[in-house]
Amino acid sequence: MVIAITAHKIAYMALPKAGCSSVKAALARLDPDVTLPPKSEIGIDTWHGIYPTQRFRPHRWQEYPDYFRFAVVRDPVRRLISAYTNRVVDLKELHNCRKILRGRIDLPKDPDPDFFFSNLSAYCEASSVIKHHCLGAELFLGPKPMRYDRIYRTEEMGDLARDLTRISGRKVTLARANKSMAQLELDDLKYGTVRAIRDFLNTEYRYLSGYYDNPL
C-alpha cells in the first residue's frame, strides 16, 4: 500500500522500524481524508491502523509519478536490534504468539538477545509480527534503482519535517513515536550471534550502500 496524501501530492513507502510510526503520525495530521480519534484514544497502533505498512508493488508506485515520493531508511544493525528491543522486550509480542502458546513451536517467549538473533528464522516462522519487522528493506522499498525523490536516513528526520512543511504549507514536526525502552548495542552480542545474522545484515548493507557503511 502506498501511503498517499492526495491533497498535498505526497507519497510515502514505509519501512518497519525506520521511523514509520512518527512519519505516519505526521502524515495523518496533514491528510484531510483522515479523521483522527480523540487525543486520549491515540496510541502507536492508531497510525498503523490508518496507514498499514505493506510490501512494495511497482504498479501501485507508478500511480504517483507527479507526487513527492519519499522513504526513510535506518542503519540495518539498529533496525534489526530495534525489532528485538521494541517488539520482543518492550511490547512482549511473543506472549501473544499462538504457535508458541499452543506448543507448535518450542521457543521461549522472553529470549535473551543472543538466543533471539541466533534463532531469528525460527522466531520469524513462529510470529508474523516479528517477521514483518525483520524483513529486508527491499521488500518494502522496491528493487534498485530506488525510484524516490528523496530517501531520508532516520538521522535526517529534521530535513524531512522541513520538506513536508514546505510542500504542505503547514508546520510539520516529527516526534519520535515508538522509541524502545530497552537499550542494546551490537557490541553487546556474542561473536557467534553476530555471525548468525551477518549474511542478513550484509545483504541489507549492500542494498543501502549509498546510505550506511557496513560495520561487519
Protein Blocks (a to p, Z undefined) as FASTA:
>chain_A
ZZddfknopacdddehihklmmmmmmmmmmmkbccddfklgcfklmmmmmccddddfklm
mmmmmbccddddddfklmmmmmmmmmmmmnommmmmmklmnopaccdfbdcfklmmmmmm
mmmmmpmklmmmmgcfklmnopaddddfbdcdfklmmmmmmmmmmmnopacddddfbbcf
bdcdfklpcfklmmmmmmmmmmmmmmmmmmbccfZZ
